[in-house]
Amino acid sequence: MPHPAISSTIWPPAPISPAVKDLLGRFFHLADQKDDNVGTVLAEEVFTPDGRFVTANGAFEGKEQIATSRAGAWTVVTFRKHTVDKVYATGVNPSGEGVTDIVLTGRLETRTKDSGSVVGTVTDFAARVVFVGGGDDDKSGESAGWRIREYQAWIGRSTTSSGPKA
């Protein structure tokens, strides 16, 4: 079963490894979790040791910086939910085995301490994600050696929403 962030995603016709899809879903699942260990998990299990993670809040390079990238992520925000709407394939593994470079569009729904539990904000975003590694997909659903080398996000239009949609 796909992670909620990618459960309704429109995928390109180019082959994308199920392990890459799973890693992308896991990345967004972790980003939406209010857990002090998320940065460490991203640094150790999702990104490469020399990975680059660029968000609206800053750029983080390498394992040590990525491990601290989520510090303060929940200082103001009380709810966060990413939804990936569409993925575009921009690069294919040199061996021809699956896409390793994608661009995606999606929505980020957030609520803050000031907005309460009913009113939130929905922000459009786009991101480029570069994956490295690979190999055959593991039957256990593991990422089979895939890691994110680079994630760069851009934010767009924001609108106010009302009503819980968790």
matplotlib code that plots the C-alpha trace (Angstrom):
import matplotlib.pyplot as plt

x = [0.0, 1.5, 2.2, -0.7, 1.3, 1.6, -1.6, -3.3, -0.2, -0.3, 2.9, 4.7, 4.7, 8.5, 9.2, 9.8, 11.0, 8.5, 11.4, 11.9, 8.2, 8.3, 11.3, 9.5, 6.4, 8.5, 10.3, 7.0, 5.6, 8.6, 8.4, 4.8, 5.7, 6.0, 9.0, 12.4, 14.2, 12.9, 16.0, 18.3, 16.2, 16.3, 20.0, 20.8, 18.1, 16.7, 19.5, 23.0, 25.8, 26.6, 22.9, 21.4, 18.0, 16.6, 13.3, 11.6, 13.4, 16.9, 19.5, 21.1, 24.1, 25.6, 24.5, 25.1, 23.1, 20.3, 20.1, 19.4, 17.1, 13.9, 14.8, 12.1, 9.9, 7.0, 7.6, 4.6, 3.1, 0.7, -0.3, 1.5, 0.3, 2.0, 0.2, 2.0, -0.3, 1.9, 5.4, 7.3, 10.3, 13.4, 16.2, 16.7, 19.3, 22.2, 21.6, 18.1, 16.6, 14.1, 13.9, 16.4, 15.6, 12.0, 10.1, 6.9, 4.0, 1.8, 0.1, 1.1, -1.6, -0.6, -2.2, -0.5, -0.9, -2.5, -5.0, -6.4, -7.6, -10.1, -8.5, -5.3, -3.3, -2.9, 0.3, 1.2, 4.8, 7.1, 10.2, 13.1, 14.3, 17.5, 17.8, 21.0, 21.7, 19.3, 19.5, 16.6, 13.6, 13.7, 10.6, 10.3, 9.5, 12.8, 14.3, 16.9, 19.8, 18.1, 18.7, 17.9, 21.0, 19.1, 15.7, 14.9, 11.5, 9.8, 6.6, 3.8, 0.4, -1.2, -4.9, -6.8, -8.8, -11.3, -12.3, -10.1, -8.9, -6.5]
y = [0.0, 3.4, 6.1, 8.5, 11.4, 9.4, 7.3, 9.4, 10.6, 10.6, 8.9, 9.4, 6.6, 6.2, 3.3, 4.4, 1.7, 0.7, 1.2, 4.8, 5.4, 3.9, 6.1, 9.2, 8.3, 7.6, 10.9, 12.8, 10.6, 11.5, 15.2, 15.2, 13.5, 15.5, 13.5, 14.7, 11.9, 12.6, 14.6, 11.8, 9.2, 11.4, 11.8, 8.1, 6.2, 8.5, 10.8, 10.0, 11.1, 14.0, 14.8, 18.2, 19.1, 22.6, 23.8, 27.2, 27.2, 26.8, 24.6, 21.6, 19.8, 16.5, 14.1, 16.4, 19.3, 17.1, 15.5, 18.9, 20.1, 19.4, 21.3, 23.8, 22.4, 22.2, 25.4, 27.1, 24.4, 21.9, 19.9, 19.2, 17.0, 16.7, 15.4, 14.7, 15.4, 14.6, 13.3, 14.1, 12.0, 14.0, 11.5, 7.8, 5.5, 5.2, 1.4, 2.1, 0.7, 3.3, 7.0, 8.6, 12.3, 13.6, 16.8, 16.8, 19.1, 18.9, 20.5, 21.1, 21.6, 23.1, 24.5, 26.7, 27.4, 30.7, 29.2, 26.5, 23.1, 24.3, 26.9, 26.1, 26.9, 25.0, 25.8, 24.6, 23.3, 21.8, 19.9, 18.2, 15.0, 13.1, 9.5, 7.4, 3.7, 1.1, -2.5, -4.9, -4.0, -5.9, -8.2, -6.9, -3.4, -1.9, 0.8, -1.7, 0.8, 3.9, 7.2, 10.8, 12.8, 16.1, 17.4, 21.0, 22.5, 25.7, 27.0, 28.7, 30.1, 29.7, 29.6, 29.4, 26.2, 25.4, 22.1, 19.3, 17.1, 14.8]
z = [0.0, -1.0, 1.6, 1.8, 0.3, -3.0, -2.9, -5.6, -7.5, -11.3, -12.5, -15.8, -18.4, -18.0, -15.6, -12.0, -9.7, -6.9, -4.5, -5.7, -5.3, -1.8, -0.8, -2.1, -0.1, 3.0, 2.7, 2.7, 5.5, 7.6, 6.8, 8.1, 11.4, 14.6, 15.9, 17.1, 15.3, 11.8, 10.8, 11.9, 10.0, 6.9, 7.1, 7.8, 5.8, 3.1, 1.9, 0.7, 3.1, 0.8, 0.1, -0.4, 1.1, 0.1, 1.5, 2.0, 5.4, 4.2, 2.5, 4.3, 2.9, 4.2, 6.8, 9.8, 8.5, 7.2, 10.7, 12.2, 9.3, 11.1, 14.3, 14.9, 12.2, 14.7, 16.6, 15.0, 12.9, 14.5, 11.4, 8.2, 5.3, 1.9, -1.2, -4.4, -7.3, -10.3, -11.1, -14.3, -15.3, -16.3, -16.1, -16.5, -14.9, -17.3, -17.3, -18.5, -15.3, -14.1, -13.5, -11.2, -11.7, -11.2, -10.9, -8.9, -8.1, -5.0, -2.1, 1.5, 4.0, 7.3, 10.5, 13.0, 16.7, 15.8, 13.3, 15.6, 14.5, 11.9, 9.6, 7.8, 4.7, 1.5, -0.4, -3.9, -4.2, -6.8, -6.2, -8.0, -6.6, -7.7, -6.6, -6.7, -6.0, -7.1, -7.9, -8.1, -5.9, -2.6, -2.1, 1.4, 0.1, 1.2, -1.0, -2.4, -2.0, -3.4, -1.7, -2.4, -3.4, -3.9, -2.9, -3.8, -3.2, -4.4, -2.9, -4.8, -4.1, -0.7, 0.1, 3.3, 4.0, 6.7, 8.2, 9.3, 6.4, 8.2]

ax = plt.figure().add_subplot(projection="3d")
ax.plot(x, y, z, "-o")
ax.set_aspect("equal")
plt.show()
